[in-house]
Amino acid sequence: MSYGSSDSNTIRIGSDLITRSDKFRYLGSVLHESGKVDDDDQAHIGAVWAKWREITGVVSDRKMPPKLKGQIYKCIIRPVLLYGGEC
């Protein structure tokens, strides 16, 4: 395995040339070359806001029965808020 090459933007592994990147996604996290976690935090925050926007339409719909709204709150919103508060 050779990690060096004549071009500083590529890495040779065996016979394959791989383009060098300063960040990539691995197991749901964004890893950065410098060790920063800002990109990972922003990715998680963006995903949470996207899900919130999806469910807001359902929760604020006047045609939805209050009992169903309560179940959505208990099953989805409350656990997420509690988990976020603990982290």
N, CA, C and O atoms as a MOPAC input file, in Angstrom:
PM7 MOZYME 1SCF
protein

 N      0.84000 1    -1.16800 1     0.00000 1
 C      0.00000 1     0.00000 1     0.00000 1
 C      0.88900 1     1.23600 1     0.00000 1
 O      1.74100 1     1.39500 1     0.87400 1
 N      0.69500 1     2.08200 1    -0.95100 1
 C      1.48800 1     3.30300 1    -1.03300 1
 C      0.56600 1     4.49700 1    -0.86100 1
 O     -0.40900 1     4.64900 1    -1.59700 1
 N      0.87400 1     5.33400 1     0.10500 1
 C      0.02600 1     6.48300 1     0.36800 1
 C      0.51500 1     7.74000 1    -0.32100 1
 O     -0.19100 1     8.74900 1    -0.32300 1
 N      1.67600 1     7.71100 1    -0.89400 1
 C      2.20500 1     8.89400 1    -1.56100 1
 C      2.07800 1     8.76200 1    -3.06800 1
 O      2.00500 1     7.65400 1    -3.60100 1
 N      2.05300 1     9.87800 1    -3.73900 1
 C      2.05100 1     9.89700 1    -5.19700 1
 C      2.65400 1    11.20900 1    -5.63800 1
 O      2.90600 1    12.09800 1    -4.82500 1
 N      2.88300 1    11.32100 1    -6.93300 1
 C      3.49200 1    12.55200 1    -7.42700 1
 C      2.53300 1    13.73400 1    -7.33100 1
 O      2.97200 1    14.87900 1    -7.22000 1
 N      1.22300 1    13.46800 1    -7.37300 1
 C      0.21400 1    14.52100 1    -7.27000 1
 C     -0.27600 1    14.58700 1    -5.82200 1
 O     -0.68800 1    13.56900 1    -5.26500 1
 N     -0.23800 1    15.76200 1    -5.21300 1
 C     -0.64200 1    15.87800 1    -3.80600 1
 C     -2.15600 1    15.78200 1    -3.61900 1
 O     -2.61800 1    15.72100 1    -2.47900 1
 N     -2.93600 1    15.76500 1    -4.68400 1
 C     -4.39700 1    15.67000 1    -4.57900 1
 C     -4.90100 1    14.24400 1    -4.72700 1
 O     -6.10800 1    14.01800 1    -4.65700 1
 N     -4.02300 1    13.28600 1    -4.92800 1
 C     -4.43900 1    11.89200 1    -5.07000 1
 C     -3.61400 1    11.01400 1    -4.14500 1
 O     -2.49700 1    11.35700 1    -3.75800 1
 N     -4.18800 1     9.88400 1    -3.80500 1
 C     -3.52600 1     8.88200 1    -2.97800 1
 C     -3.60500 1     7.57300 1    -3.73400 1
 O     -4.66500 1     7.21100 1    -4.24500 1
 N     -2.48400 1     6.85400 1    -3.81100 1
 C     -2.46900 1     5.56500 1    -4.49000 1
 C     -2.58400 1     4.46400 1    -3.44000 1
 O     -1.77400 1     4.38700 1    -2.51700 1
 N     -3.58800 1     3.62200 1    -3.59100 1
 C     -3.75800 1     2.44500 1    -2.75200 1
 C     -3.78700 1     1.25600 1    -3.69900 1
 O     -4.75300 1     1.05700 1    -4.43500 1
 N     -2.72600 1     0.47600 1    -3.67300 1
 C     -2.58600 1    -0.61500 1    -4.63500 1
 C     -2.45200 1    -0.02900 1    -6.02500 1
 O     -1.55300 1     0.77200 1    -6.28000 1
 N     -3.32800 1    -0.41800 1    -6.91300 1
 C     -3.31300 1     0.12200 1    -8.27500 1
 C     -4.36100 1     1.22600 1    -8.46900 1
 O     -4.50600 1     1.76000 1    -9.56900 1
 N     -5.08100 1     1.56000 1    -7.41300 1
 C     -6.14000 1     2.56000 1    -7.50500 1
 C     -5.63900 1     3.94100 1    -7.09100 1
 O     -4.88800 1     4.06900 1    -6.12500 1
 N     -6.05300 1     4.96400 1    -7.81800 1
 C     -5.79800 1     6.34900 1    -7.44500 1
 C     -7.07800 1     6.92300 1    -6.84900 1
 O     -8.14200 1     6.84800 1    -7.46400 1
 N     -6.97700 1     7.48800 1    -5.66300 1
 C     -8.13700 1     8.04500 1    -4.97900 1
 C     -7.90200 1     9.53200 1    -4.79400 1
 O     -6.83000 1     9.94800 1    -4.35400 1
 N     -8.91100 1    10.33700 1    -5.13400 1
 C     -8.80200 1    11.78400 1    -4.98800 1
 C     -8.84800 1    12.14300 1    -3.50800 1
 O     -9.70600 1    11.67200 1    -2.76200 1
 N     -7.91300 1    12.98200 1    -3.10800 1
 C     -7.82900 1    13.42900 1    -1.71200 1
 C     -8.95000 1    14.42400 1    -1.41500 1
 O     -9.27000 1    15.27300 1    -2.24700 1
 N     -9.54400 1    14.31200 1    -0.22200 1
 C    -10.61100 1    15.20300 1     0.19700 1
 C    -10.31800 1    15.66800 1     1.61200 1
 O     -9.73100 1    14.92300 1     2.39700 1
 N    -10.71600 1    16.88300 1     1.94800 1
 C    -10.47600 1    17.36500 1     3.30300 1
 C    -11.60300 1    16.99200 1     4.25800 1
 O    -11.46700 1    17.18100 1     5.46600 1
 N    -12.72600 1    16.45900 1     3.73700 1
 C    -13.79500 1    15.96100 1     4.60800 1
 C    -14.59300 1    14.89600 1     3.87400 1
 O    -14.69200 1    14.90900 1     2.64700 1
 N    -15.16300 1    13.97000 1     4.64700 1
 C    -16.00300 1    12.92700 1     4.07000 1
 C    -16.96300 1    12.40900 1     5.12300 1
 O    -16.77800 1    12.63300 1     6.32000 1
 N    -17.99700 1    11.71200 1     4.65900 1
 C    -19.02600 1    11.17900 1     5.56000 1
 C    -18.70800 1     9.70800 1     5.82700 1
 O    -18.47900 1     8.92700 1     4.90400 1
 N    -18.70000 1     9.35100 1     7.12200 1
 C    -18.44400 1     7.97500 1     7.53700 1
 C    -19.36900 1     7.63500 1     8.69600 1
 O    -19.34200 1     8.30100 1     9.73200 1
 N    -20.17700 1     6.61300 1     8.52800 1
 C    -21.12600 1     6.16500 1     9.54500 1
 C    -21.99800 1     7.29400 1    10.08100 1
 O    -22.25500 1     7.37200 1    11.28300 1
 N    -22.44800 1     8.16300 1     9.19200 1
 C    -23.35500 1     9.23500 1     9.57200 1
 C    -22.68500 1    10.48700 1    10.09200 1
 O    -23.36100 1    11.48100 1    10.35600 1
 N    -21.36300 1    10.46300 1    10.24800 1
 C    -20.64500 1    11.63700 1    10.73700 1
 C    -19.79300 1    12.22700 1     9.62400 1
 O    -19.30700 1    11.50800 1     8.75200 1
 N    -19.61900 1    13.53700 1     9.66200 1
 C    -18.75400 1    14.21100 1     8.70200 1
 C    -17.39800 1    14.37900 1     9.37100 1
 O    -17.26200 1    15.10900 1    10.35300 1
 N    -16.40400 1    13.69900 1     8.82800 1
 C    -15.05000 1    13.76500 1     9.37600 1
 C    -14.24800 1    14.77500 1     8.57400 1
 O    -14.30100 1    14.78100 1     7.34400 1
 N    -13.50500 1    15.63200 1     9.26700 1
 C    -12.72000 1    16.67600 1     8.61500 1
 C    -11.24500 1    16.40700 1     8.87500 1
 O    -10.86600 1    15.91300 1     9.93700 1
 N    -10.42500 1    16.73800 1     7.89200 1
 C     -8.98600 1    16.50600 1     7.95900 1
 C     -8.34800 1    17.17000 1     9.18900 1
 O     -7.43300 1    16.60700 1     9.79000 1
 N     -8.82000 1    18.34400 1     9.55600 1
 C     -8.23200 1    19.07900 1    10.67400 1
 C     -8.76500 1    18.61900 1    12.03000 1
 O     -8.26100 1    19.05700 1    13.06400 1
 N     -9.76300 1    17.75300 1    12.04700 1
 C    -10.33300 1    17.28000 1    13.30000 1
 C    -11.49800 1    18.12000 1    13.79300 1
 O    -12.03000 1    17.85000 1    14.86900 1
 N    -11.90900 1    19.13000 1    13.03700 1
 C    -13.04300 1    19.96600 1    13.44300 1
 C    -14.34000 1    19.16100 1    13.40800 1
 O    -14.48900 1    18.23800 1    12.60700 1
 N    -15.26400 1    19.51800 1    14.27400 1
 C    -16.56700 1    18.86100 1    14.29000 1
 C    -17.67700 1    19.81300 1    13.86600 1
 O    -18.85300 1    19.45300 1    13.92000 1
 N    -17.31700 1    21.02200 1    13.44500 1
 C    -18.32300 1    22.00600 1    13.04800 1
 C    -19.18100 1    21.49300 1    11.90200 1
 O    -20.40100 1    21.65700 1    11.92400 1
 N    -18.55900 1    20.87500 1    10.90100 1
 C    -19.32000 1    20.36400 1     9.76200 1
 C    -20.26900 1    19.26300 1    10.19500 1
 O    -21.39500 1    19.18200 1     9.70400 1
 N    -19.82000 1    18.41100 1    11.11500 1
 C    -20.66600 1    17.33100 1    11.60800 1
 C    -21.85100 1    17.89100 1    12.37900 1
 O    -22.97900 1    17.43000 1    12.20700 1
 N    -21.60300 1    18.88000 1    13.22600 1
 C    -22.68900 1    19.51700 1    13.97000 1
 C    -23.70300 1    20.14700 1    13.02600 1
 O    -24.91000 1    19.99100 1    13.21100 1
 N    -23.22000 1    20.85000 1    12.02600 1
 C    -24.11600 1    21.50000 1    11.06100 1
 C    -24.93600 1    20.46600 1    10.29600 1
 O    -26.11300 1    20.69600 1    10.02000 1
 N    -24.33300 1    19.33500 1     9.95300 1
 C    -25.06400 1    18.28100 1     9.24000 1
 C    -26.18700 1    17.72200 1    10.11200 1
 O    -27.29800 1    17.50900 1     9.62600 1
 N    -25.90500 1    17.48100 1    11.40100 1
 C    -26.92400 1    16.95100 1    12.31000 1
 C    -28.04000 1    17.97100 1    12.54600 1
 O    -29.21800 1    17.61400 1    12.56300 1
 N    -27.67100 1    19.22700 1    12.72600 1
 C    -28.67600 1    20.26500 1    12.94100 1
 C    -29.56400 1    20.40500 1    11.71300 1
 O    -30.78000 1    20.55300 1    11.83900 1
 N    -28.96800 1    20.36100 1    10.53100 1
 C    -29.74300 1    20.45200 1     9.28900 1
 C    -30.71300 1    19.28600 1     9.14000 1
 O    -31.84400 1    19.47000 1     8.69100 1
 N    -30.26900 1    18.08100 1     9.51700 1
 C    -31.14400 1    16.90500 1     9.42200 1
 C    -32.31800 1    17.01900 1    10.39600 1
 O    -33.44600 1    16.66300 1    10.05600 1
 N    -32.05200 1    17.51100 1    11.59700 1
 C    -33.12400 1    17.66800 1    12.58800 1
 C    -34.14200 1    18.70500 1    12.12300 1
 O    -35.34800 1    18.48700 1    12.24100 1
 N    -33.66200 1    19.83100 1    11.59400 1
 C    -34.58500 1    20.85600 1    11.10800 1
 C    -35.42300 1    20.34300 1     9.94200 1
 O    -36.60300 1    20.67600 1     9.83500 1
 N    -34.82500 1    19.53600 1     9.06700 1
 C    -35.58000 1    18.97900 1     7.93800 1
 C    -36.71900 1    18.09300 1     8.43800 1
 O    -37.83700 1    18.16500 1     7.92700 1
 N    -36.43500 1    17.26000 1     9.43400 1
 C    -37.48300 1    16.40400 1     9.99600 1
 C    -38.54700 1    17.22500 1    10.72200 1
 O    -39.73400 1    16.90500 1    10.66100 1
 N    -38.11600 1    18.28500 1    11.40800 1
 C    -39.08100 1    19.15100 1    12.09900 1
 C    -40.02200 1    19.79400 1    11.09700 1
 O    -41.22400 1    19.87700 1    11.34600 1
 N    -39.49500 1    20.25200 1     9.96300 1
 C    -40.34500 1    20.87300 1     8.94000 1
 C    -41.34500 1    19.86100 1     8.36700 1
 O    -42.47100 1    20.22200 1     8.02500 1
 N    -40.92900 1    18.59600 1     8.26500 1
 C    -41.84300 1    17.56100 1     7.77200 1
 C    -43.00900 1    17.35600 1     8.73000 1
 O    -44.15500 1    17.24300 1     8.29400 1
 N    -42.73600 1    17.30800 1    10.00600 1
 C    -43.77700 1    16.97400 1    10.97600 1
 C    -44.60200 1    18.18700 1    11.39600 1
 O    -45.72400 1    18.02400 1    11.87500 1
 N    -44.07500 1    19.39200 1    11.22700 1
 C    -44.80100 1    20.59400 1    11.62800 1
 C    -46.13000 1    20.71500 1    10.89400 1
 O    -47.13300 1    21.12200 1    11.47900 1
 N    -46.13300 1    20.36100 1     9.61700 1
 C    -47.37200 1    20.42500 1     8.84700 1
 C    -48.44400 1    19.50200 1     9.39900 1
 O    -49.62900 1    19.83500 1     9.37900 1
 N    -48.03300 1    18.35300 1     9.88800 1
 C    -48.98800 1    17.38800 1    10.44400 1
 C    -49.49700 1    17.87400 1    11.80200 1
 O    -50.69800 1    17.82700 1    12.07000 1
 N    -48.59700 1    18.33300 1    12.64500 1
 C    -48.97200 1    18.73200 1    13.99600 1
 C    -49.82900 1    19.99300 1    13.99700 1
 O    -50.72000 1    20.13500 1    14.83500 1
 N    -49.57100 1    20.90600 1    13.07000 1
 C    -50.33400 1    22.16300 1    13.05600 1
 C    -51.57700 1    22.10300 1    12.16800 1
 O    -52.27000 1    23.10900 1    12.01700 1
 N    -51.86900 1    20.94400 1    11.58100 1
 C    -53.05000 1    20.79700 1    10.73300 1
 C    -54.30900 1    20.81400 1    11.60800 1
 O    -54.43700 1    20.01400 1    12.53500 1
 N    -55.22700 1    21.72300 1    11.31000 1
 C    -56.45800 1    21.85700 1    12.10900 1
 C    -57.41000 1    20.67800 1    11.92200 1
 O    -58.28900 1    20.45600 1    12.75400 1
 N    -57.24300 1    19.92400 1    10.83900 1
 C    -58.11800 1    18.78100 1    10.58300 1
 C    -57.68700 1    17.53300 1    11.36600 1
 O    -58.44700 1    16.56900 1    11.45900 1
 N    -56.48200 1    17.54900 1    11.92100 1
 C    -55.97500 1    16.39800 1    12.67900 1
 C    -56.64700 1    16.34900 1    14.04500 1
 O    -56.74500 1    17.37700 1    14.71500 1
 N    -57.10600 1    15.19500 1    14.46600 1
 C    -57.70100 1    15.07300 1    15.79900 1
 C    -56.65700 1    15.34800 1    16.89000 1
 O    -55.50400 1    14.93600 1    16.76100 1
 N    -57.05500 1    16.03700 1    17.95200 1
 C    -56.11000 1    16.34100 1    19.04200 1
 C    -55.46400 1    15.09100 1    19.65500 1
 O    -54.30700 1    15.13100 1    20.07200 1
 N    -56.20700 1    13.99300 1    19.71000 1
 C    -55.65700 1    12.76100 1    20.27200 1
 C    -54.47700 1    12.25700 1    19.43300 1
 O    -53.47100 1    11.80800 1    19.98100 1
 N    -54.60400 1    12.33300 1    18.10900 1
 C    -53.52000 1    11.91100 1    17.22200 1
 C    -52.31400 1    12.84500 1    17.35500 1
 O    -51.17000 1    12.39200 1    17.32200 1
 N    -52.56900 1    14.13700 1    17.50400 1
 C    -51.47200 1    15.09100 1    17.72400 1
 C    -50.73000 1    14.76400 1    19.01300 1
 O    -49.50200 1    14.83100 1    19.06400 1
 N    -51.47600 1    14.41000 1    20.05200 1
 C    -50.86100 1    14.03900 1    21.32100 1
 C    -50.00400 1    12.79100 1    21.20000 1
 O    -48.93000 1    12.70900 1    21.79600 1
 N    -50.47700 1    11.81900 1    20.42600 1
 C    -49.69900 1    10.60000 1    20.22000 1
 C    -48.41700 1    10.89100 1    19.44100 1
 O    -47.36200 1    10.33500 1    19.74600 1
 N    -48.50800 1    11.76000 1    18.43700 1
 C    -47.31400 1    12.14900 1    17.67700 1
 C    -46.32900 1    12.85100 1    18.60100 1
 O    -45.12400 1    12.60800 1    18.53200 1
 N    -46.83800 1    13.71500 1    19.46100 1
 C    -45.97000 1    14.41400 1    20.40900 1
 C    -45.27600 1    13.42400 1    21.34400 1
 O    -44.06600 1    13.50900 1    21.55700 1
 N    -46.04400 1    12.48700 1    21.90000 1
 C    -45.47700 1    11.53000 1    22.84900 1
 C    -44.47400 1    10.58200 1    22.19200 1
 O    -43.45900 1    10.23800 1    22.79800 1
 N    -44.74900 1    10.16100 1    20.96700 1
 C    -43.91200 1     9.15600 1    20.30400 1
 C    -42.70200 1     9.73700 1    19.57700 1
 O    -41.67400 1     9.06900 1    19.46200 1
 N    -42.80900 1    10.96400 1    19.09000 1
 C    -41.74300 1    11.51200 1    18.24600 1
 C    -41.09300 1    12.74800 1    18.86200 1
 O    -39.87900 1    12.77400 1    19.06400 1
 N    -41.87600 1    13.74900 1    19.15500 1
 C    -41.31600 1    15.05100 1    19.54200 1
 C    -40.68600 1    15.00500 1    20.93300 1
 O    -39.54700 1    15.43800 1    21.10500 1
 N    -41.40500 1    14.49100 1    21.91800 1
 C    -40.88000 1    14.47900 1    23.28500 1
 C    -39.58400 1    13.68600 1    23.42000 1
 O    -38.65200 1    14.18000 1    24.05500 1
 N    -39.47300 1    12.45700 1    22.84300 1
 C    -38.18600 1    11.73300 1    22.95900 1
 C    -37.01500 1    12.46800 1    22.30000 1
 O    -35.89300 1    12.44200 1    22.80600 1
 N    -37.28300 1    13.11600 1    21.18100 1
 C    -36.21800 1    13.84900 1    20.51900 1
 C    -35.77900 1    15.03900 1    21.36200 1
 O    -34.58200 1    15.29800 1    21.49000 1
 N    -36.72900 1    15.76300 1    21.93700 1
 C    -36.38300 1    16.89200 1    22.79700 1
 C    -35.61000 1    16.43700 1    24.03600 1
 O    -34.63800 1    17.08000 1    24.43200 1
 N    -36.03900 1    15.33300 1    24.64700 1
 C    -35.34200 1    14.83000 1    25.82900 1
 C    -33.92500 1    14.37700 1    25.48300 1
 O    -32.97800 1    14.65800 1    26.21800 1
 N    -33.78900 1    13.68300 1    24.37200 1
 C    -32.46400 1    13.21300 1    23.95100 1
 C    -31.55500 1    14.40600 1    23.64000 1
 O    -30.38800 1    14.41800 1    24.03200 1
 N    -32.08500 1    15.39600 1    22.94600 1
 C    -31.30200 1    16.58600 1    22.62000 1
 C    -30.89900 1    17.35300 1    23.86600 1
 O    -29.79800 1    17.90100 1    23.92900 1
 N    -31.77400 1    17.39700 1    24.85100 1
 C    -31.44900 1    18.08800 1    26.09100 1
 C    -30.36500 1    17.37200 1    26.88500 1
 O    -29.57700 1    18.02000 1    27.57400 1
 N    -30.31300 1    16.06000 1    26.80100 1
 C    -29.30100 1    15.31200 1    27.52900 1
 C    -27.94300 1    15.35200 1    26.84200 1
 O    -26.90400 1    15.24300 1    27.49300 1
 N    -27.95800 1    15.50700 1    25.53400 1
 C    -26.68800 1    15.52600 1    24.79300 1
 C    -26.12400 1    16.92500 1    24.85400 1
 O    -25.05600 1    17.18500 1    24.30000 1

